[in-house]
Amino acid sequence: MIKIICVGTIKEKFTQAMIDEYVKRLRTPYQLAIIELKESKHKNHPALSVDDESEMIMNQIQPSDYVVALDIWGTLGSTQDFHKVIEASFNQAKHCVFVIGGSHGFNQAVRQRANVRFSMSRMTFPHQMVRALLIEQIYRSYTLYQNIPYDK
């Protein structure tokens, strides 16, 4: 099973449509669960916001989960590297859990709990877009593993 823990909701219909399409494609090969957490009430206080949201994230993670934190300062890698992370997670745990922080990221507790910190880019993206990119990369990884042609 793959779980995606993320802070906030998708606001744009076109982003939600893309996510829905990849979720539909992934239903057969993986059980996929998306856990949306509410954004912190402390929007004007980034440190408080990060701590609140990180606590909510940590409450969703089980001790046996293999956690991949999407972190701008994590390891940069290719799609093949990303695929290796997913493979490693299934070799070590029952659940692969991806974590996407809110607009201010997450705290050190989440970073320390993560088995892997992976960066999709050193650029900053809206967390809604990161969710869409993540799900697309999970699908792309699946097609690589299954040797299924997937349009680049």
N, C-alpha and C positions, 0 to 999 in steps of 0.2 A: 504494500500500500504506500502511496505517496500522499503526504499531507503538505499543504501550503498554509502556513500561518502568516497572516498579513494584517497590517493596521490600516483601517479605513475601508471605504467602499469605492466601487467604480462609479464614477459620475458620468462619463461620456458613453453614449449608446454605442458608438463605433468601437470603442475599446472593449466594452462588454460583449459585443457581437463576436469579436475576434476570440476572446477568451472562451466564449460558449462553443465556438467551432472546434477549438483544440481540446476542450474538455470532452466534447462528444467523441472525438477521434481517440481519446485516451481511455474511454470507459471500458473498452474490451481488454486491452493489455494490462491496465492497472486499475486498481481501485483508487480513485483520486478524490480527496476531500480538501475543500478550501474553507479555512476557518478565518472569518473576518472579525477582527476585534475593533471595538470603538476607539476613535481617536481620543487622546487625553483631553480633559477639560482645561488643562493648563496651556493652551495654545500660545499664550504670550510669554510663557516661561519655559524655554526649551529644555533646561535641565530637569525640571519637574515633569515635563511632558515625556521625555525620554525614559525617566525612571518609572512613571506610571505604565507606559506602554510596554516597557521591557518586563515589568512584573506580570502583566497580562500574558505576554508571550511565554514566559517561563512557566506559568500555570498551565499552559496547554501542552508542554513537553513532558513526555514520560521518561523515566530513567533508562528504559531500553531503546529509546529512539536514536536513530542516527541523524544528527542535526547538521544541516548545511545552511549557514548564515550567509545571505547575500549582503556583502559588505564591500563598500568602495575600496577599502584598504586590504581586502582579502587577496588571495592568489588570483592573478589574471590567467586566463586560460582559453583555449580554443574549444570548439564544440566537441572535439574528440576528448579533450581533458574533462569537460563537463560530463561526458558519457562515462568516463572512468570513475568519476565521483559517484554517479548513480549506481554503477556496477559495484563499487566498493561498499556502498550503503546496503545493498541487498545481500552482499556476502557477510555482513556483520550484524545486521539488525532486521527485524520484521518490518519496521516502518522507516521510510526515508522522509524526513521532515525538513522542508525548506522554510526559512524565516525571512520575511521582508518587513523591515521596520517602517515606522511612520516617516513623516517628512523630516524629522530630526535624527532618524536612525534609531539605534538601540544602545544599551549601555554595556559595560564590561562584563556583566554577569552573563549576558547572552553570548558574547564573543567567547568567553571561557567555556561555556557549555557546548558550543559548537564543536563537532568533530572536524568540520572543514569550514573555512571562511573563503568564499569564492566571490570574485568580483567579475561582473559582466563587462565592466568598463571603469576607467578612472573618471569618466564624465558622470555628472549627476543627472538622473532621470526622475521624473515624477513616479512615485511608488505605484501608481495605477499602471503606468507603462511597463514598469519592471515586472509586474505580475503577468502581463500579456507576453512579454519577451521570455520570461521564465517558462511559462506553459508551452510556448512554441519550441523552446530548446529541449524541454522534456520530450515532446513529440518527435523532434528531430533526432534526439538520442535514441528513442525507441526504433525509429526507421533505420538508423545506422546498425543497431544491434540485430534487427531482424532482416537486414539487407533488403529493405523495401525502398524502391526508388521514391525520392522526395524532391520535388522541384526546388532548385536552389534559387 
